[in-house]
Amino acid sequence: MSGKKKSEFNKVFSMWDILVIAFGAMIGWGWVVSSGDWISSGGVFGAVLGFCIGGIMVFFVGLTYAELTAAMPQCGGEHVFSYKAMGSTGSFICTWAIILGYVSVVCFEACALPTIITYIYPGFLKGYMYTVAGFDIYASWVAVAILVALFITYINIKGAKTAARLQTILTVIIGAVGILLVAASAVTGDVSNLQGQAFAGSSGGEIFASIIKVALVTPFFFIGFDVIPQAAEEINVPLKKIGNILILSIVLAVVFYGLVIIAVGYCMNSADIAESYAGSGLVTADAMAKAFNSQLMSKVLIIGGMCGIVTSWNSFLIGGSRAMYSMAESYMIPRPFVKLHKKNKTPVNALYLIGLLSVLAPFAGRKMLVWIVDAGNFGCCMAYCMVSLSFLILRKKQPEMERPYKVKHYKFVGVMAVIMSGLMVVMYCIPGSGAALVWQEWAMAGGWCILGVFFAVYCKLKYKDDFGSHIDVAVEELETEESGISADEAMGIIKAREAVDYDAPSELGFGYYLPVNIVFGRGKSAEAGRLSKSFGKKALIVTGGKSAKKSGLYDRVKAALEAEGIKTALFDKVKQNPLTTTAEEGAAFAKAESCDFVVAIGGGSIMDCAKCIAFIVKNEGDISDYIFGKKHSDKALPIVVIPTTCGTGSEGNGFAVLTNPENGDKKSLRCNAIVPKLSIVDPENMMTMPKGVLASVGFDALCHCVEAYTSKIAQPFTDALSLYAIELISKKSRKCIQ
């Protein structure tokens, strides 16, 4: 199935959101419990080198993800990449494998969190229930796990942005605790502690082998960056930057693990580490206690580790639910999983299912879930290998595909990614590798495969030809993305276009429709009443807080309206970069005052807000639904604008840019209904602008003209206007600011 559809998700993730989601997924509980193992296996510096090597291994895989995510920013990530390269069968295998990884981690973390509480409060375990695989299960342990599982599931259903806020808070705590450990160890540690444990082994060969031993284990601690492509459809960031952030998250994780290892080794000698093993087993926490000479600080670090558990849990819940949604959208698993929450636009049924599994998981015991998570890691590594192969296939199969983040030397990168990820898969299969699955884990993986086959057969029979179908989401780059071309390059484009032979046969076709009535001239503001009296008997005047009043323009316009028998009401709460909530407040005020039309006095922000006020008055529901194209309308109150700046062009178009205060999302409402019925452009209103502001808005106007002329959808009419305006601005702007 081909064609394109409009995304149903809300674009709410900022650059920071996706960074903390990926970084938080990679920084779990391992840095608290495993640092001693890493140092024992490779030595302090050997372990750091091992993590660097492991990071390089994952880095190659991350590069393939970065290019593919920016090229195909659609919910499901791996599902889309593998579908484009390998078809529906390859896509099913790849996505089903990654879902196992996500779900297993969510279930494991549900058990890990209450286990950690026992380190802080040994008397926490109450109400013995039964034992599974040697692990004792207590009622208090299960109760805490269930409560947290319900909470995190609720947070994710509540909205992607809510989950991102939780991720931010917890990731900041992890970072703060890590910085405390590193800083304290630097002050109170001693270089002598490194003696005998800088590297493991007495010969060069043994040292190298010990470093590689750590390196082979480290990739499993970096699983999590792949959550970014799963939620790509919800990311409100320029496409090229998505790839950069994905790579940055991997680099930050390598740096974090490396600094923790050095801090522990610098603070604790080999005897201290051995003593910690014999005691709590939490070497990093004991290092924190020694660095601060306080047992309380060990509990602080454990709390940081608990935050790491929740960040991994939260991230993989996001990733798993989106992967299930993408499979259901392609009819590969039952369709109910494609349902989105009516208001929050989260894959609610997928979240309910994974949340239910996380509630049930504690009853299976922690040992059972260790087996499940190992099988899940195997699934993740298999998906990595298939994505790396997809990267190479698509470079060959679709070389013309637009790739905002394009990897250099793609053959080398792709081959290295396949080898590295393939090596991870092989490690799980070779006995004695240190990561080989035991029979119980193979049973878990096998059971998941059987369930996948069942779904495939069932959905193939039920949905027939729809099984394995796919529809691309229409990609709309952000309006705020930088064009990336210099002024010289822009002029080069203009000259190149001027060299085109327009007399040659052409397939050019276009349409132009802009029903705006512009009245231009000095002193025309005084005619506002006469020009707008046909729009109604009462006007809502929209301004900012001071400038229109201070200049006297507000009083002149009000007097002109009242002279024609038009009553007025003032809404003067608009600020720079207007908020959706401000427009909603203004609309409510306009309704209460029974206003017939809206008059905007000010710059682009005020005109945009006035347009949205006029629109909201006539339309029910959330303004964001209209901004994102989920609802449409051609109704609004009549709009009169009297601009006081000359940079935005809002007086001549049907655009209105608003900012959502909940997530910082800055997008525009676009429709003919908000094209002003009357634009009174009075040059005298510009004379009160400070010269610095006048220069800025003049340059803004120049940039808009160059942008319009160099646009791919430019037309002869817009070209003529652009060229005239460019010449006019270049000649007159200097005189205006002298």
Disulfide bonds with the S-S distance in Angstrom:
none
